[in-house]
C-alpha cells in the first residue's frame, strides 16, 4: 500500500495506526483522510494558547527561560512589546528591556 509522505517533514516512512497516519521521524500524527495544510496555513504562527500572532503584537513569557550564553533567566510574566515574526527554529525576534535582542519560540509566549 502506498501511503502519503508526512506533511510536516516530508518523510516517506509513514505508517498506519488505526485511522491515523504516523511519522516515525518527527512524530506527527494526522487522519488518513485529512487534507494536508496549504502553504497559507503553515505560515501562521500561534502562541501557546492557539492565538494567531502577527508583527507588532505584545506578548508575555509563560515560563522561566534560560538564556543561552548567559547566567541570567528570562522570568515568567516578562512583557515583550512590538514583536517581529521570522522563519526558522525561533519564530519571534524582539527586544527585551534589560536583556537586549532575543529570539523566542512561540510555544513559550501568550498574546496579550
C-alpha positions as CSV (number, residue, x, y, z in Angstrom):
1,X,0.0,0.0,0.0
2,X,1.3,3.4,-0.9
3,X,1.0,5.9,2.0
4,X,1.5,9.7,1.6
5,X,4.6,11.4,2.9
6,X,4.5,13.2,6.2
7,X,3.1,16.8,5.7
8,X,5.4,18.2,8.3
9,X,8.9,16.8,7.4
10,X,8.1,15.0,4.1
11,X,9.4,11.7,5.4
12,X,8.4,8.6,3.3
13,X,8.4,6.3,6.3
14,X,4.8,6.9,7.4
15,X,2.7,4.1,8.8
16,X,-0.9,3.4,9.7
17,X,-2.0,3.3,13.4
18,X,-5.8,2.6,13.3
19,X,-7.4,5.5,11.4
20,X,-4.3,7.7,11.9
21,X,-1.1,8.0,9.9
22,X,2.1,8.5,11.9
23,X,5.6,9.7,11.0
24,X,8.3,7.9,13.0
25,X,10.9,10.6,12.2
26,X,9.1,13.8,13.6
27,X,6.2,12.1,15.5
28,X,3.5,14.0,13.6
29,X,0.1,12.2,13.5
30,X,-2.8,13.0,11.2
31,X,-6.0,11.4,9.9
32,X,-5.7,9.3,6.8
33,X,-8.4,11.2,5.0
34,X,-7.4,14.6,6.3
35,X,-6.3,17.1,3.7
36,X,-2.7,18.4,4.1
37,X,-2.2,22.0,5.1
38,X,-1.8,24.6,2.4
39,X,1.2,26.9,2.3
40,X,-1.0,29.7,3.7
41,X,-1.9,27.7,6.8
42,X,1.7,26.5,7.5
43,X,3.0,30.1,7.7
44,X,0.6,31.0,10.6
45,X,2.4,31.3,13.9
46,X,0.4,30.7,17.0
47,X,1.1,31.3,20.7
48,X,0.8,28.6,23.5
49,X,-2.9,29.2,23.7
50,X,-3.5,28.9,19.9
51,X,-4.0,32.6,19.3
52,X,-2.6,33.8,15.9
53,X,0.4,36.1,16.3
54,X,1.3,39.0,14.0
55,X,4.1,41.6,13.7
56,X,3.8,44.4,16.3
57,X,1.9,42.3,18.9
58,X,2.6,42.4,22.6
59,X,3.3,39.1,24.3
60,X,4.1,37.7,27.7
61,X,6.5,34.9,28.5
62,X,4.7,32.0,30.2
63,X,7.6,30.2,31.9
64,X,11.1,30.9,33.1
65,X,13.5,30.6,30.2
66,X,17.3,30.1,30.4
67,X,19.2,32.5,28.2
68,X,22.0,30.7,26.2
69,X,25.4,32.2,26.8
70,X,24.3,33.9,30.0
71,X,23.7,33.0,33.6
72,X,20.5,35.1,33.7
73,X,16.9,33.9,33.3
74,X,14.1,35.4,31.4
75,X,11.3,35.4,34.1
76,X,7.7,34.2,33.6
77,X,5.4,37.2,33.1
78,X,8.0,39.3,31.2
79,X,6.1,41.6,28.8
80,X,7.6,42.0,25.3
81,X,6.3,44.7,23.0
82,X,6.5,45.1,19.2
83,X,7.5,41.5,18.2
84,X,8.6,40.6,14.7
85,X,7.8,37.2,13.2
86,X,10.5,35.3,11.4
87,X,11.0,31.9,9.8
88,X,13.3,29.4,11.4
89,X,13.6,27.4,14.7
90,X,12.8,30.5,16.8
91,X,9.6,32.2,15.4
92,X,9.9,35.6,17.2
93,X,12.5,38.4,17.1
94,X,12.2,41.0,19.8
95,X,14.0,43.4,22.0
96,X,13.5,42.9,25.8
97,X,14.4,45.6,28.3
98,X,17.3,44.5,30.4
99,X,18.3,41.7,28.0
100,X,18.5,43.2,24.5
101,X,17.7,41.5,21.3
102,X,16.3,38.0,21.7
103,X,14.8,35.2,19.6
104,X,11.9,33.3,21.2
105,X,9.8,30.3,20.3
106,X,6.1,30.9,20.0
107,X,5.2,27.9,22.2
108,X,6.6,29.8,25.3
109,X,4.6,33.0,24.9
110,X,1.0,34.2,25.0
111,X,-0.6,37.1,23.3
112,X,-1.9,40.0,25.4
